[in-house]
């Protein structure tokens, strides 16, 4: 049974064809129309938000976007602008230069001025190519980044900038705040991610173990409750066991 299949699928893409199609359409529409959009992926830990974000970034880069990708960190929650700066300073061609960021950092206590300077920098970059700014785990964003995210999408609504945020399901947080502020100023898309269907989990099992997944394996996969991260980790363990390795259980989580 285990060990005979192909490479494990990228977590979260099986059963997410509908969500991926909507994200692909957003990438296309921003580039074509030259105006801003905002999308928010929300769901429990391990449900596939980070995987869909990464796939959208890849689609945007293929379409000629400049991209800034980051992840908010609970440990840096009190560092002003740390979450958004991670997006703007990421990669080989960051959206914000080191000198520009240093200048902004000097004005972290002047929120309106800082947001306007950020908007000018992003607007200038978007003049040459559409821009994607993607922030994972927005629920951990620092207060100054949250303020900027509430202001910038509306301020840049006439520029080709796509904002993509992910956050966990729960009480109203940063993602919902950004959506509520932006909703009347530019098109917004909210994509709640629920558990994968039994069929999609079965596809993951077939990808990992090959055809003819037995009933015992399907019963074990029921314990994942449709969570793709848990399902993939369980399948890794089953495949390792079938290859003579030591089976491993789920460890950690994918957003």
C-alpha positions as CSV (number, residue, x, y, z in Angstrom):
1,X,0.0,0.0,0.0
2,X,2.3,2.8,1.3
3,X,5.4,3.8,-0.5
4,X,4.1,3.0,-4.0
5,X,2.6,6.4,-4.9
6,X,4.0,9.6,-6.3
7,X,5.0,12.8,-4.6
8,X,2.7,14.2,-2.0
9,X,0.4,16.9,-3.4
10,X,1.0,20.5,-2.3
11,X,-1.2,20.8,0.8
12,X,-4.5,22.5,0.3
13,X,-4.8,22.5,-3.5
14,X,-6.9,19.3,-3.7
15,X,-10.5,20.4,-3.2
16,X,-9.6,24.1,-3.5
17,X,-10.2,24.4,-7.3
18,X,-13.0,26.9,-6.8
19,X,-11.0,29.2,-4.5
20,X,-8.0,29.0,-6.7
21,X,-10.1,29.9,-9.7
22,X,-11.4,33.0,-7.9
23,X,-7.8,34.0,-6.9
24,X,-6.6,33.5,-10.5
25,X,-9.4,35.7,-11.7
26,X,-8.4,38.5,-9.2
27,X,-4.8,38.3,-10.4
28,X,-6.0,38.7,-14.0
29,X,-8.5,41.5,-13.3
30,X,-6.1,43.7,-11.4
31,X,-3.5,43.4,-14.2
32,X,-6.2,44.0,-16.9
33,X,-8.2,46.8,-15.3
34,X,-5.4,48.6,-13.5
35,X,-7.3,49.1,-10.3
36,X,-7.0,47.6,-6.8
37,X,-8.6,44.5,-5.2
38,X,-8.5,42.9,-1.8
39,X,-9.0,39.3,-0.9
40,X,-9.1,37.7,2.6
41,X,-8.7,33.9,3.1
42,X,-9.8,32.8,6.5
43,X,-10.1,29.4,8.2
44,X,-8.7,27.2,11.0
45,X,-5.0,26.4,11.3
46,X,-3.8,23.8,8.7
47,X,-6.8,24.4,6.4
48,X,-4.7,25.5,3.5
49,X,-4.6,29.3,3.6
50,X,-0.8,29.5,3.3
51,X,-0.8,27.1,0.4
52,X,-3.4,29.1,-1.5
53,X,-1.5,32.3,-0.8
54,X,1.8,30.8,-2.1
55,X,0.0,29.5,-5.2
56,X,-1.5,33.0,-5.8
57,X,2.0,34.6,-5.5
58,X,3.3,32.1,-8.1
59,X,0.4,33.0,-10.4
60,X,1.1,36.7,-10.0
61,X,4.8,36.4,-10.6
62,X,4.1,34.4,-13.8
63,X,1.8,37.3,-14.8
64,X,4.5,39.9,-14.4
65,X,3.6,41.2,-11.0
66,X,6.0,42.7,-8.5
67,X,5.3,40.8,-5.3
68,X,5.9,41.4,-1.6
69,X,5.2,38.4,0.7
70,X,5.4,38.2,4.4
71,X,4.0,36.5,7.5
72,X,2.9,38.3,10.7
73,X,4.6,36.9,13.8
74,X,3.0,36.9,17.2
75,X,6.5,37.4,18.8
76,X,6.8,40.7,16.9
77,X,3.4,42.0,17.6
78,X,4.7,45.1,19.5
79,X,7.3,46.1,16.9
80,X,5.8,49.0,14.9
81,X,5.2,48.1,11.2
82,X,7.1,44.8,11.5
83,X,4.3,42.8,9.8
84,X,3.9,45.0,6.7
85,X,7.6,45.8,6.5
86,X,8.2,42.0,6.1
87,X,6.1,42.1,2.9
88,X,7.6,45.3,1.5
89,X,11.2,44.3,2.2
90,X,11.0,40.7,1.1
91,X,12.7,39.1,-2.0
92,X,15.5,40.1,-4.4
93,X,13.6,43.1,-5.6
94,X,11.8,44.5,-2.6
95,X,8.9,46.9,-3.0
96,X,10.6,49.2,-0.6
97,X,14.3,50.0,-0.6
98,X,16.4,49.9,2.6
99,X,16.9,53.7,2.5
100,X,13.1,54.2,2.0
101,X,12.3,51.9,4.9
102,X,14.8,53.6,7.2
103,X,13.2,57.0,6.4
104,X,9.7,55.6,7.1
105,X,10.9,54.1,10.4
106,X,11.8,57.5,11.7
107,X,8.1,58.5,11.3
108,X,6.5,55.5,13.0
109,X,4.8,57.9,15.5
110,X,3.3,59.9,12.7
111,X,0.8,57.4,11.3
112,X,-0.9,59.5,8.7
113,X,2.4,60.7,7.2
114,X,3.8,57.2,7.3
115,X,0.8,55.8,5.4
116,X,1.0,58.5,2.8
117,X,4.7,57.8,2.2
118,X,4.0,54.1,1.9
119,X,1.2,54.7,-0.5
120,X,3.5,56.9,-2.7
121,X,6.2,54.2,-2.7
122,X,3.8,51.4,-3.7
123,X,2.0,53.6,-6.2
124,X,5.3,54.4,-7.9
125,X,6.2,50.7,-8.1
126,X,2.7,49.9,-9.5
127,X,3.3,52.4,-12.3
128,X,5.7,49.9,-13.9
129,X,3.9,46.6,-13.2
130,X,1.0,45.4,-11.1
131,X,1.8,44.7,-7.5
132,X,0.7,41.9,-5.1
133,X,1.1,42.4,-1.4
134,X,0.4,39.2,0.5
135,X,0.4,38.9,4.3
136,X,-0.1,35.5,6.0
137,X,-1.5,35.2,9.5
138,X,-2.8,38.8,9.6
139,X,-4.3,38.1,13.1
140,X,-0.8,38.6,14.5
141,X,-0.1,41.9,12.8
142,X,1.3,44.7,14.9
143,X,-1.0,47.7,15.5
144,X,0.8,50.1,13.1
145,X,0.6,47.5,10.3
146,X,-3.1,47.0,11.0
147,X,-3.7,50.7,10.8
148,X,-1.8,50.9,7.5
149,X,-3.7,48.0,6.1
150,X,-7.0,49.7,6.9
151,X,-5.9,52.8,5.0
152,X,-3.7,51.7,2.0
153,X,-6.1,49.5,-0.1
154,X,-8.6,52.3,-0.3
155,X,-5.9,55.0,-0.9
156,X,-4.5,52.9,-3.8
157,X,-7.8,51.7,-5.3
158,X,-7.0,53.3,-8.6
159,X,-3.6,51.6,-8.9
160,X,-3.1,47.9,-10.0
161,X,-2.4,46.6,-6.5
162,X,-3.8,43.3,-5.2
163,X,-3.9,42.8,-1.5
164,X,-4.1,39.2,-0.2
165,X,-4.5,38.5,3.5
166,X,-4.9,35.3,5.4
167,X,-6.2,34.8,9.0
168,X,-7.6,32.3,11.3
169,X,-11.3,31.9,12.0
170,X,-12.3,33.5,15.3
171,X,-13.6,36.7,16.8
172,X,-13.4,39.8,14.6
173,X,-9.7,40.6,14.1
174,X,-7.3,42.4,11.8
175,X,-8.6,40.8,8.6
176,X,-12.2,41.6,9.3
177,X,-11.2,45.2,10.2
178,X,-9.4,45.6,6.9
179,X,-12.4,44.2,5.0
180,X,-14.9,46.4,6.8
181,X,-12.8,49.5,6.0
182,X,-12.1,48.6,2.4
183,X,-15.5,47.3,1.4
184,X,-17.0,50.7,0.4
185,X,-13.8,51.8,-1.4
186,X,-12.8,48.9,-3.7
187,X,-13.9,45.4,-4.6
188,X,-13.2,42.9,-1.8
189,X,-13.4,39.1,-1.8
190,X,-13.8,37.0,1.3
191,X,-13.0,33.3,1.0
192,X,-13.8,31.2,4.0
193,X,-12.0,27.8,3.8
194,X,-13.8,24.9,5.3
195,X,-12.8,21.2,5.7
196,X,-11.9,19.3,2.5
197,X,-14.5,16.9,1.2
198,X,-14.1,13.1,1.6
199,X,-13.4,13.0,-2.1
200,X,-10.6,15.5,-1.9
201,X,-9.0,13.7,1.0
202,X,-9.3,10.5,-1.0
203,X,-7.4,12.3,-3.9
204,X,-4.7,13.3,-1.4
205,X,-4.4,9.6,-0.3
206,X,-4.2,8.5,-3.9
207,X,-1.5,11.0,-4.7
208,X,0.6,9.8,-1.7
209,X,0.0,6.1,-1.7
210,X,-1.1,5.2,-5.2
211,X,-4.4,3.8,-6.4
212,X,-6.5,1.4,-4.3
213,X,-6.3,3.0,-0.9
214,X,-7.7,0.5,1.6
215,X,-10.5,1.0,4.0
216,X,-8.3,1.0,7.1
217,X,-6.4,4.0,5.6
218,X,-9.6,5.8,4.8
219,X,-10.8,5.2,8.4
220,X,-7.5,6.7,9.7
221,X,-8.0,9.8,7.4
222,X,-11.4,10.4,8.9
223,X,-9.5,11.6,12.0
224,X,-8.1,14.5,10.0
225,X,-11.7,15.9,9.8
226,X,-11.0,17.4,6.4
227,X,-7.9,19.3,7.5
228,X,-5.4,19.0,4.6
229,X,-2.3,19.6,6.8
230,X,-3.3,16.8,9.2
231,X,-4.2,14.5,6.3
232,X,-0.9,15.0,4.5
233,X,1.1,14.5,7.7
234,X,-0.8,11.3,8.4
235,X,-0.2,10.1,4.8
236,X,3.5,10.9,5.2
237,X,3.6,8.7,8.3
238,X,1.8,5.9,6.5
239,X,4.1,6.1,3.5
240,X,7.2,6.1,5.7
241,X,5.9,3.1,7.6
242,X,5.3,1.3,4.3
243,X,8.8,2.1,3.2
244,X,10.4,0.6,6.3
245,X,10.8,4.0,7.9
246,X,9.5,5.2,11.2
247,X,5.9,6.6,10.9
248,X,5.5,10.1,12.1
249,X,2.3,11.9,13.1
250,X,1.2,15.5,12.6
251,X,3.7,18.2,13.8
252,X,2.9,21.8,13.7
253,X,0.4,23.4,11.3
254,X,0.0,25.0,7.9
255,X,-2.0,28.2,7.8
